[in-house]
Amino acid sequence: MHVRLEPQGRQLTIAGRRRVGDLVRSLGLVTGTVMVIRGDDLLTDDDMVEDDEAIELRAVISGGAR
C-alpha cells in the first residue's frame, strides 16, 4: 500500500494487507493522534487497508483556547 504522512510529506510503500490500528502502531504512532483517510473516507482502527490501496495519515493537531 502507498502511505502518505502529513504534514511531514513522507511517503512510504508497505507490503500486505493491514488493519488500520496495527498499521498506525507499526509506524510508531499512537492511534487517536492521526486521521487515516482513504479517498474521501475517514477510516477507523478496525478497517482493513488492502495492498493495492493508497491512504493518507494526517496528524491531529489541537491548539486550545487562549
PyMOL Python script that loads the backbone (N, CA, C, O; Angstrom):
from pymol import cmd

cmd.read_pdbstr("""\
ATOM      1  N   MET A   1       0.843  -1.182   0.000  1.00  0.00           N
ATOM      2  CA  MET A   1       0.000   0.000   0.000  1.00  0.00           C
ATOM      3  C   MET A   1       0.883   1.237   0.000  1.00  0.00           C
ATOM      4  O   MET A   1       2.024   1.212   0.461  1.00  0.00           O
ATOM      5  N   HIS A   2       0.335   2.297  -0.520  1.00  0.00           N
ATOM      6  CA  HIS A   2       1.045   3.575  -0.563  1.00  0.00           C
ATOM      7  C   HIS A   2       0.526   4.426   0.594  1.00  0.00           C
ATOM      8  O   HIS A   2      -0.679   4.652   0.707  1.00  0.00           O
ATOM      9  N   VAL A   3       1.431   4.898   1.452  1.00  0.00           N
ATOM     10  CA  VAL A   3       1.063   5.674   2.636  1.00  0.00           C
ATOM     11  C   VAL A   3       1.727   7.039   2.550  1.00  0.00           C
ATOM     12  O   VAL A   3       2.938   7.142   2.355  1.00  0.00           O
ATOM     13  N   ARG A   4       0.924   8.086   2.697  1.00  0.00           N
ATOM     14  CA  ARG A   4       1.459   9.456   2.736  1.00  0.00           C
ATOM     15  C   ARG A   4       1.237  10.003   4.138  1.00  0.00           C
ATOM     16  O   ARG A   4       0.114   9.993   4.642  1.00  0.00           O
ATOM     17  N   LEU A   5       2.311  10.482   4.771  1.00  0.00           N
ATOM     18  CA  LEU A   5       2.238  11.054   6.113  1.00  0.00           C
ATOM     19  C   LEU A   5       2.248  12.569   6.005  1.00  0.00           C
ATOM     20  O   LEU A   5       3.169  13.153   5.435  1.00  0.00           O
ATOM     21  N   GLU A   6       1.228  13.197   6.550  1.00  0.00           N
ATOM     22  CA  GLU A   6       1.122  14.658   6.519  1.00  0.00           C
ATOM     23  C   GLU A   6       1.051  15.195   7.945  1.00  0.00           C
ATOM     24  O   GLU A   6       0.427  14.546   8.785  1.00  0.00           O
ATOM     25  N   PRO A   7       1.630  16.298   8.258  1.00  0.00           N
ATOM     26  CA  PRO A   7       2.162  17.315   7.353  1.00  0.00           C
ATOM     27  C   PRO A   7       3.626  17.109   6.966  1.00  0.00           C
ATOM     28  O   PRO A   7       4.195  17.966   6.291  1.00  0.00           O
ATOM     29  N   GLN A   8       4.258  15.998   7.370  1.00  0.00           N
ATOM     30  CA  GLN A   8       5.677  15.786   7.069  1.00  0.00           C
ATOM     31  C   GLN A   8       5.959  15.631   5.578  1.00  0.00           C
ATOM     32  O   GLN A   8       7.056  15.946   5.118  1.00  0.00           O
ATOM     33  N   GLY A   9       4.980  15.150   4.825  1.00  0.00           N
ATOM     34  CA  GLY A   9       5.173  14.933   3.402  1.00  0.00           C
ATOM     35  C   GLY A   9       5.910  13.638   3.075  1.00  0.00           C
ATOM     36  O   GLY A   9       6.279  13.411   1.923  1.00  0.00           O
ATOM     37  N   ARG A  10       6.127  12.789   4.076  1.00  0.00           N
ATOM     38  CA  ARG A  10       6.799  11.495   3.842  1.00  0.00           C
ATOM     39  C   ARG A  10       5.880  10.554   3.086  1.00  0.00           C
ATOM     40  O   ARG A  10       4.664  10.577   3.274  1.00  0.00           O
ATOM     41  N   GLN A  11       6.463   9.727   2.231  1.00  0.00           N
ATOM     42  CA  GLN A  11       5.703   8.716   1.504  1.00  0.00           C
ATOM     43  C   GLN A  11       6.373   7.373   1.705  1.00  0.00           C
ATOM     44  O   GLN A  11       7.593   7.252   1.597  1.00  0.00           O
ATOM     45  N   LEU A  12       5.562   6.362   2.001  1.00  0.00           N
ATOM     46  CA  LEU A  12       6.057   5.014   2.264  1.00  0.00           C
ATOM     47  C   LEU A  12       5.293   4.016   1.415  1.00  0.00           C
ATOM     48  O   LEU A  12       4.143   4.252   1.043  1.00  0.00           O
ATOM     49  N   THR A  13       5.935   2.906   1.114  1.00  0.00           N
ATOM     50  CA  THR A  13       5.258   1.778   0.495  1.00  0.00           C
ATOM     51  C   THR A  13       5.361   0.617   1.474  1.00  0.00           C
ATOM     52  O   THR A  13       6.457   0.247   1.894  1.00  0.00           O
ATOM     53  N   ILE A  14       4.219   0.047   1.835  1.00  0.00           N
ATOM     54  CA  ILE A  14       4.167  -1.042   2.806  1.00  0.00           C
ATOM     55  C   ILE A  14       3.467  -2.223   2.146  1.00  0.00           C
ATOM     56  O   ILE A  14       2.380  -2.081   1.586  1.00  0.00           O
ATOM     57  N   ALA A  15       4.097  -3.377   2.219  1.00  0.00           N
ATOM     58  CA  ALA A  15       3.546  -4.575   1.584  1.00  0.00           C
ATOM     59  C   ALA A  15       2.501  -5.232   2.477  1.00  0.00           C
ATOM     60  O   ALA A  15       2.620  -5.236   3.702  1.00  0.00           O
ATOM     61  N   GLY A  16       1.486  -5.781   1.842  1.00  0.00           N
ATOM     62  CA  GLY A  16       0.498  -6.577   2.558  1.00  0.00           C
ATOM     63  C   GLY A  16      -0.736  -5.817   2.978  1.00  0.00           C
ATOM     64  O   GLY A  16      -0.798  -4.589   2.917  1.00  0.00           O
ATOM     65  N   ARG A  17      -1.705  -6.580   3.401  1.00  0.00           N
ATOM     66  CA  ARG A  17      -2.990  -6.082   3.888  1.00  0.00           C
ATOM     67  C   ARG A  17      -2.846  -5.829   5.386  1.00  0.00           C
ATOM     68  O   ARG A  17      -2.283  -6.660   6.099  1.00  0.00           O
ATOM     69  N   ARG A  18      -3.342  -4.701   5.871  1.00  0.00           N
ATOM     70  CA  ARG A  18      -3.194  -4.362   7.294  1.00  0.00           C
ATOM     71  C   ARG A  18      -4.477  -3.761   7.850  1.00  0.00           C
ATOM     72  O   ARG A  18      -5.233  -3.097   7.142  1.00  0.00           O
ATOM     73  N   ARG A  19      -4.701  -4.009   9.127  1.00  0.00           N
ATOM     74  CA  ARG A  19      -5.754  -3.315   9.865  1.00  0.00           C
ATOM     75  C   ARG A  19      -5.191  -1.935  10.217  1.00  0.00           C
ATOM     76  O   ARG A  19      -4.014  -1.820  10.558  1.00  0.00           O
ATOM     77  N   VAL A  20      -6.013  -0.896  10.137  1.00  0.00           N
ATOM     78  CA  VAL A  20      -5.566   0.486  10.344  1.00  0.00           C
ATOM     79  C   VAL A  20      -4.840   0.653  11.676  1.00  0.00           C
ATOM     80  O   VAL A  20      -3.753   1.229  11.712  1.00  0.00           O
ATOM     81  N   GLY A  21      -5.413   0.166  12.761  1.00  0.00           N
ATOM     82  CA  GLY A  21      -4.784   0.322  14.077  1.00  0.00           C
ATOM     83  C   GLY A  21      -3.407  -0.313  14.133  1.00  0.00           C
ATOM     84  O   GLY A  21      -2.479   0.260  14.704  1.00  0.00           O
ATOM     85  N   ASP A  22      -3.267  -1.500  13.539  1.00  0.00           N
ATOM     86  CA  ASP A  22      -1.970  -2.185  13.505  1.00  0.00           C
ATOM     87  C   ASP A  22      -0.963  -1.407  12.667  1.00  0.00           C
ATOM     88  O   ASP A  22       0.207  -1.303  13.033  1.00  0.00           O
ATOM     89  N   LEU A  23      -1.416  -0.868  11.555  1.00  0.00           N
ATOM     90  CA  LEU A  23      -0.544  -0.080  10.687  1.00  0.00           C
ATOM     91  C   LEU A  23      -0.028   1.160  11.413  1.00  0.00           C
ATOM     92  O   LEU A  23       1.166   1.457  11.381  1.00  0.00           O
ATOM     93  N   VAL A  24      -0.934   1.876  12.064  1.00  0.00           N
ATOM     94  CA  VAL A  24      -0.552   3.097  12.786  1.00  0.00           C
ATOM     95  C   VAL A  24       0.501   2.773  13.845  1.00  0.00           C
ATOM     96  O   VAL A  24       1.516   3.462  13.941  1.00  0.00           O
ATOM     97  N   ARG A  25       0.265   1.731  14.636  1.00  0.00           N
ATOM     98  CA  ARG A  25       1.220   1.347  15.680  1.00  0.00           C
ATOM     99  C   ARG A  25       2.557   0.892  15.085  1.00  0.00           C
ATOM    100  O   ARG A  25       3.613   1.175  15.652  1.00  0.00           O
ATOM    101  N   SER A  26       2.518   0.190  13.949  1.00  0.00           N
ATOM    102  CA  SER A  26       3.765  -0.283  13.327  1.00  0.00           C
ATOM    103  C   SER A  26       4.634   0.874  12.833  1.00  0.00           C
ATOM    104  O   SER A  26       5.843   0.718  12.657  1.00  0.00           O
ATOM    105  N   LEU A  27       4.019   2.022  12.611  1.00  0.00           N
ATOM    106  CA  LEU A  27       4.760   3.216  12.188  1.00  0.00           C
ATOM    107  C   LEU A  27       5.256   4.033  13.378  1.00  0.00           C
ATOM    108  O   LEU A  27       5.837   5.104  13.204  1.00  0.00           O
ATOM    109  N   GLY A  28       5.023   3.515  14.602  1.00  0.00           N
ATOM    110  CA  GLY A  28       5.474   4.207  15.806  1.00  0.00           C
ATOM    111  C   GLY A  28       4.569   5.346  16.221  1.00  0.00           C
ATOM    112  O   GLY A  28       4.970   6.213  16.997  1.00  0.00           O
ATOM    113  N   LEU A  29       3.344   5.348  15.706  1.00  0.00           N
ATOM    114  CA  LEU A  29       2.381   6.399  16.030  1.00  0.00           C
ATOM    115  C   LEU A  29       1.350   5.866  17.012  1.00  0.00           C
ATOM    116  O   LEU A  29       1.195   4.655  17.166  1.00  0.00           O
ATOM    117  N   VAL A  30       0.654   6.765  17.668  1.00  0.00           N
ATOM    118  CA  VAL A  30      -0.388   6.399  18.624  1.00  0.00           C
ATOM    119  C   VAL A  30      -1.741   6.577  17.952  1.00  0.00           C
ATOM    120  O   VAL A  30      -2.033   7.633  17.391  1.00  0.00           O
ATOM    121  N   THR A  31      -2.571   5.526  18.012  1.00  0.00           N
ATOM    122  CA  THR A  31      -3.912   5.658  17.439  1.00  0.00           C
ATOM    123  C   THR A  31      -4.628   6.796  18.163  1.00  0.00           C
ATOM    124  O   THR A  31      -4.458   6.973  19.369  1.00  0.00           O
ATOM    125  N   GLY A  32      -5.406   7.545  17.444  1.00  0.00           N
ATOM    126  CA  GLY A  32      -6.080   8.708  18.017  1.00  0.00           C
ATOM    127  C   GLY A  32      -5.312  10.002  17.807  1.00  0.00           C
ATOM    128  O   GLY A  32      -5.857  11.086  18.010  1.00  0.00           O
ATOM    129  N   THR A  33      -4.039   9.897  17.399  1.00  0.00           N
ATOM    130  CA  THR A  33      -3.260  11.109  17.129  1.00  0.00           C
ATOM    131  C   THR A  33      -3.152  11.393  15.640  1.00  0.00           C
ATOM    132  O   THR A  33      -2.606  12.418  15.232  1.00  0.00           O
ATOM    133  N   VAL A  34      -3.683  10.464  14.818  1.00  0.00           N
ATOM    134  CA  VAL A  34      -3.701  10.655  13.365  1.00  0.00           C
ATOM    135  C   VAL A  34      -5.067  10.278  12.814  1.00  0.00           C
ATOM    136  O   VAL A  34      -5.739   9.389  13.336  1.00  0.00           O
ATOM    137  N   MET A  35      -5.465  10.966  11.755  1.00  0.00           N
ATOM    138  CA  MET A  35      -6.642  10.563  10.987  1.00  0.00           C
ATOM    139  C   MET A  35      -6.119   9.741   9.823  1.00  0.00           C
ATOM    140  O   MET A  35      -5.121  10.100   9.198  1.00  0.00           O
ATOM    141  N   VAL A  36      -6.796   8.637   9.535  1.00  0.00           N
ATOM    142  CA  VAL A  36      -6.407   7.794   8.407  1.00  0.00           C
ATOM    143  C   VAL A  36      -7.486   7.945   7.341  1.00  0.00           C
ATOM    144  O   VAL A  36      -8.657   7.657   7.585  1.00  0.00           O
ATOM    145  N   ILE A  37      -7.082   8.396   6.161  1.00  0.00           N
ATOM    146  CA  ILE A  37      -8.017   8.772   5.105  1.00  0.00           C
ATOM    147  C   ILE A  37      -7.736   7.947   3.852  1.00  0.00           C
ATOM    148  O   ILE A  37      -6.592   7.829   3.415  1.00  0.00           O
ATOM    149  N   ARG A  38      -8.805   7.377   3.280  1.00  0.00           N
ATOM    150  CA  ARG A  38      -8.725   6.656   2.004  1.00  0.00           C
ATOM    151  C   ARG A  38      -9.720   7.335   1.073  1.00  0.00           C
ATOM    152  O   ARG A  38     -10.931   7.211   1.257  1.00  0.00           O
ATOM    153  N   GLY A  39      -9.213   8.051   0.075  1.00  0.00           N
ATOM    154  CA  GLY A  39     -10.097   8.805  -0.817  1.00  0.00           C
ATOM    155  C   GLY A  39     -10.827   9.876  -0.020  1.00  0.00           C
ATOM    156  O   GLY A  39     -10.199  10.765   0.556  1.00  0.00           O
ATOM    157  N   ASP A  40     -12.160   9.789   0.013  1.00  0.00           N
ATOM    158  CA  ASP A  40     -12.974  10.730   0.784  1.00  0.00           C
ATOM    159  C   ASP A  40     -13.443  10.136   2.104  1.00  0.00           C
ATOM    160  O   ASP A  40     -14.244  10.752   2.807  1.00  0.00           O
ATOM    161  N   ASP A  41     -12.950   8.938   2.455  1.00  0.00           N
ATOM    162  CA  ASP A  41     -13.428   8.228   3.646  1.00  0.00           C
ATOM    163  C   ASP A  41     -12.427   8.295   4.784  1.00  0.00           C
ATOM    164  O   ASP A  41     -11.228   8.098   4.588  1.00  0.00           O
ATOM    165  N   LEU A  42     -12.937   8.578   5.985  1.00  0.00           N
ATOM    166  CA  LEU A  42     -12.153   8.532   7.208  1.00  0.00           C
ATOM    167  C   LEU A  42     -12.246   7.112   7.750  1.00  0.00           C
ATOM    168  O   LEU A  42     -13.348   6.601   7.949  1.00  0.00           O
ATOM    169  N   LEU A  43     -11.107   6.466   7.992  1.00  0.00           N
ATOM    170  CA  LEU A  43     -11.085   5.074   8.426  1.00  0.00           C
ATOM    171  C   LEU A  43     -10.965   4.968   9.944  1.00  0.00           C
ATOM    172  O   LEU A  43     -10.443   5.869  10.601  1.00  0.00           O
ATOM    173  N   THR A  44     -11.453   3.857  10.487  1.00  0.00           N
ATOM    174  CA  THR A  44     -11.328   3.577  11.917  1.00  0.00           C
ATOM    175  C   THR A  44     -10.238   2.529  12.127  1.00  0.00           C
ATOM    176  O   THR A  44      -9.764   1.921  11.167  1.00  0.00           O
ATOM    177  N   ASP A  45      -9.843   2.320  13.377  1.00  0.00           N
ATOM    178  CA  ASP A  45      -8.782   1.364  13.705  1.00  0.00           C
ATOM    179  C   ASP A  45      -9.080  -0.046  13.213  1.00  0.00           C
ATOM    180  O   ASP A  45      -8.151  -0.807  12.942  1.00  0.00           O
ATOM    181  N   ASP A  46     -10.354  -0.412  13.092  1.00  0.00           N
ATOM    182  CA  ASP A  46     -10.731  -1.768  12.694  1.00  0.00           C
ATOM    183  C   ASP A  46     -10.835  -1.962  11.181  1.00  0.00           C
ATOM    184  O   ASP A  46     -10.960  -3.096  10.719  1.00  0.00           O
ATOM    185  N   ASP A  47     -10.787  -0.885  10.407  1.00  0.00           N
ATOM    186  CA  ASP A  47     -10.875  -1.006   8.946  1.00  0.00           C
ATOM    187  C   ASP A  47      -9.611  -1.657   8.390  1.00  0.00           C
ATOM    188  O   ASP A  47      -8.520  -1.504   8.939  1.00  0.00           O
ATOM    189  N   MET A  48      -9.787  -2.388   7.284  1.00  0.00           N
ATOM    190  CA  MET A  48      -8.661  -3.025   6.603  1.00  0.00           C
ATOM    191  C   MET A  48      -8.232  -2.168   5.411  1.00  0.00           C
ATOM    192  O   MET A  48      -9.062  -1.584   4.714  1.00  0.00           O
ATOM    193  N   VAL A  49      -6.927  -2.108   5.195  1.00  0.00           N
ATOM    194  CA  VAL A  49      -6.373  -1.440   4.022  1.00  0.00           C
ATOM    195  C   VAL A  49      -5.679  -2.516   3.195  1.00  0.00           C
ATOM    196  O   VAL A  49      -4.821  -3.245   3.693  1.00  0.00           O
ATOM    197  N   GLU A  50      -6.059  -2.602   1.937  1.00  0.00           N
ATOM    198  CA  GLU A  50      -5.517  -3.619   1.040  1.00  0.00           C
ATOM    199  C   GLU A  50      -4.167  -3.179   0.473  1.00  0.00           C
ATOM    200  O   GLU A  50      -3.830  -1.994   0.470  1.00  0.00           O
ATOM    201  N   ASP A  51      -3.421  -4.142   0.003  1.00  0.00           N
ATOM    202  CA  ASP A  51      -2.076  -3.923  -0.525  1.00  0.00           C
ATOM    203  C   ASP A  51      -2.041  -2.925  -1.683  1.00  0.00           C
ATOM    204  O   ASP A  51      -1.052  -2.210  -1.845  1.00  0.00           O
ATOM    205  N   ASP A  52      -3.101  -2.865  -2.488  1.00  0.00           N
ATOM    206  CA  ASP A  52      -3.103  -2.009  -3.681  1.00  0.00           C
ATOM    207  C   ASP A  52      -3.753  -0.643  -3.457  1.00  0.00           C
ATOM    208  O   ASP A  52      -4.028   0.071  -4.422  1.00  0.00           O
ATOM    209  N   GLU A  53      -4.004  -0.268  -2.199  1.00  0.00           N
ATOM    210  CA  GLU A  53      -4.682   0.999  -1.910  1.00  0.00           C
ATOM    211  C   GLU A  53      -3.696   2.084  -1.482  1.00  0.00           C
ATOM    212  O   GLU A  53      -2.568   1.806  -1.075  1.00  0.00           O
ATOM    213  N   ALA A  54      -4.162   3.331  -1.587  1.00  0.00           N
ATOM    214  CA  ALA A  54      -3.390   4.485  -1.133  1.00  0.00           C
ATOM    215  C   ALA A  54      -4.152   5.149   0.005  1.00  0.00           C
ATOM    216  O   ALA A  54      -5.362   5.359  -0.086  1.00  0.00           O
ATOM    217  N   ILE A  55      -3.431   5.479   1.085  1.00  0.00           N
ATOM    218  CA  ILE A  55      -4.050   6.154   2.224  1.00  0.00           C
ATOM    219  C   ILE A  55      -3.180   7.329   2.651  1.00  0.00           C
ATOM    220  O   ILE A  55      -2.010   7.436   2.284  1.00  0.00           O
ATOM    221  N   GLU A  56      -3.790   8.198   3.431  1.00  0.00           N
ATOM    222  CA  GLU A  56      -3.079   9.341   3.992  1.00  0.00           C
ATOM    223  C   GLU A  56      -3.235   9.297   5.501  1.00  0.00           C
ATOM    224  O   GLU A  56      -4.339   9.080   6.003  1.00  0.00           O
ATOM    225  N   LEU A  57      -2.152   9.500   6.229  1.00  0.00           N
ATOM    226  CA  LEU A  57      -2.191   9.648   7.678  1.00  0.00           C
ATOM    227  C   LEU A  57      -1.918  11.109   7.975  1.00  0.00           C
ATOM    228  O   LEU A  57      -0.837  11.618   7.680  1.00  0.00           O
ATOM    229  N   ARG A  58      -2.888  11.775   8.553  1.00  0.00           N
ATOM    230  CA  ARG A  58      -2.775  13.208   8.823  1.00  0.00           C
ATOM    231  C   ARG A  58      -2.793  13.430  10.329  1.00  0.00           C
ATOM    232  O   ARG A  58      -3.711  12.980  11.015  1.00  0.00           O
ATOM    233  N   ALA A  59      -1.781  14.122  10.844  1.00  0.00           N
ATOM    234  CA  ALA A  59      -1.677  14.395  12.275  1.00  0.00           C
ATOM    235  C   ALA A  59      -2.862  15.235  12.741  1.00  0.00           C
ATOM    236  O   ALA A  59      -3.282  16.178  12.070  1.00  0.00           O
ATOM    237  N   VAL A  60      -3.391  14.868  13.909  1.00  0.00           N
ATOM    238  CA  VAL A  60      -4.473  15.627  14.530  1.00  0.00           C
ATOM    239  C   VAL A  60      -3.816  16.641  15.453  1.00  0.00           C
ATOM    240  O   VAL A  60      -3.076  16.271  16.364  1.00  0.00           O
ATOM    241  N   ILE A  61      -4.088  17.923  15.216  1.00  0.00           N
ATOM    242  CA  ILE A  61      -3.456  18.986  15.986  1.00  0.00           C
ATOM    243  C   ILE A  61      -4.539  19.830  16.643  1.00  0.00           C
ATOM    244  O   ILE A  61      -5.497  20.252  15.996  1.00  0.00           O
ATOM    245  N   SER A  62      -4.368  20.069  17.937  1.00  0.00           N
ATOM    246  CA  SER A  62      -5.317  20.902  18.667  1.00  0.00           C
ATOM    247  C   SER A  62      -4.573  22.089  19.248  1.00  0.00           C
ATOM    248  O   SER A  62      -3.541  21.929  19.900  1.00  0.00           O
ATOM    249  N   GLY A  63      -5.104  23.287  19.007  1.00  0.00           N
ATOM    250  CA  GLY A  63      -4.442  24.483  19.501  1.00  0.00           C
ATOM    251  C   GLY A  63      -4.932  24.947  20.857  1.00  0.00           C
ATOM    252  O   GLY A  63      -4.209  25.637  21.575  1.00  0.00           O
ATOM    253  N   GLY A  64      -6.163  24.574  21.221  1.00  0.00           N
ATOM    254  CA  GLY A  64      -6.704  25.002  22.503  1.00  0.00           C
ATOM    255  C   GLY A  64      -7.121  26.463  22.489  1.00  0.00           C
ATOM    256  O   GLY A  64      -6.941  27.160  21.490  1.00  0.00           O
ATOM    257  N   ALA A  65      -7.675  26.919  23.591  1.00  0.00           N
ATOM    258  CA  ALA A  65      -8.156  28.303  23.723  1.00  0.00           C
ATOM    259  C   ALA A  65      -7.143  29.140  24.489  1.00  0.00           C
ATOM    260  O   ALA A  65      -6.364  28.623  25.290  1.00  0.00           O
ATOM    261  N   ARG A  66      -7.169  30.438  24.228  1.00  0.00           N
ATOM    262  CA  ARG A  66      -6.281  31.358  24.958  1.00  0.00           C
ATOM    263  C   ARG A  66      -7.085  32.310  25.767  1.00  0.00           C
ATOM    264  O   ARG A  66      -6.524  33.165  26.452  1.00  0.00           O
TER     265      ARG A  66
END
""", "prot")
cmd.dss("prot")
cmd.show_as("cartoon", "prot")
cmd.util.cbc("prot")
cmd.orient("prot")
